Amino acid sequence: MAKTHVTASINGDVKEFLCEPSDTLLQTLRDELGLTGTKEGCGSGDCGACSVTINGRLVCSCLVLGVEAEGTEIETVEGIGASDKLHVIQEKFLEHAALQCGICTPGLIVSTKALLEENPDPTEEEARYYLAGNLCRCTGYDKIIRAVMDAAETMRGGA
Amino acid sequence: MVSVVYEAPDSIQGAIDLLANATITTKVLAGGTDLIIQMQGVNEERLVVDVKKIPGMMDATLSDKGLDLGPSMPCAEFTARDDIKAVYPGLVEAAYLIGSTQVQGRCSVGGNLCNSSPAADTIPALIANGAQCVIKGPGGERTVAVEDFVTGVAQNCMDKGELLTLIKIPRPAANTSDAYLRFIPRTEMDIAVAGAGVSVTLDDDGTCTAARVAIGAVAITALLVPEAAQALIGTKLDEDALQAAADAASAASKPITDRRGTVEFRTHVVGVLVKRAAKIAAERAGG
């Protein structure tokens, strides 16, 4: 089967790549583009470790075909923060030690950014519901939520 | 491993031609939240027809006549439409219950219908609202009521070459509203053990003049239960009427026992859900 040529914006840069039409976007990001920050947890859309945004909308990249990326804007965890300056969300995850094994962390950072763009002032309950599709099998949810709420406050310019 | 031939036509006719002329197993791709999982472990060549580039498939238009819903509109976009929520709150609630934020970003009401699971959340809510499916194929166009669309577990009435192109939901009469409730053992991100969609119309003194009751996850397809609606019509939705509707829904259900619930539990709970959904719909209809 011939590979398909796809052009998409990845973290603000236009990229051209080839992918098998059966490949998921997750496989394409990791194996073709070398963007291994996006993790595979379950591969069935249950765990959120592979969360990315497509045209600003949060999705599981394991439930998208790579060929569907044609003409879209994709943001992965690599697009959040810079190599010399972490994003506030990343800083807060570190500050609150909101990670244990770390596999869920990239997905949670991407999802938290999507949450706070949609709702800059979420209640804890709203944050928990929004992030319910991001599973942490170390079950460190309490610290994650503290980091998310602190990041929200900081990004709003509060104390 | 599955081998995919991917096509993304930009017209309904283009999609119908691909679907009708295919010589290999063909699947329509909308949000892919069911389809991509179902293709894992499949060992054959498949034609995947992505319908999201077809004009109208991703749109929703609300007018005096009702809602014309593009079947592939992501639920995240659908549930964010306050104009739609104001008219069909129960349907929007049902769509909101499907999966996580990430799944909401891709899954669609049309996909939920075409996946044709007995536990699909939007189907009882669509039936309660009298929704119709517009299907186009090589033989032309036909319209099928949602309660007749699904014919079995993961089976529906569409023939080879046919595509669901529009879901038409009539504008509710004055003083009409709907509600959808489901039972799951968790607080969210689960599959219905039983579900109920109810629409009621009240007159000025609060008497129910019309109703539609649909139940899900308690038979091989979602069911319209006219006996439950009849139990509500002509009453002020007092406890006796609500109990009669609940009993009618329980009697109409034909559930199975599986790891998520037993026959006895589902039979009982579907009645309770009908009762509660009818109360919520009536509160909304009464304004």
Interface residues (C-beta under 8 A of the other chain):
Chain A: M1 T4 E20 P21 S22 T24 G43 S44 G45 D46 G48 S51 I54 R57 L58 V59 C60 C62 L63 V64 L65 V67 E68 E70 S111 A114 L115 Y129 Y130 L131 A132 G133 N134
Chain B: M1 V2 S3 V4 V5 Y6 A8 L29 G31 G32 T33 I36 I37 M39 Q40 V48 D50 K52 P74 A76 G99 S100 T101 Q102 V103 G105 R106 E188 M189
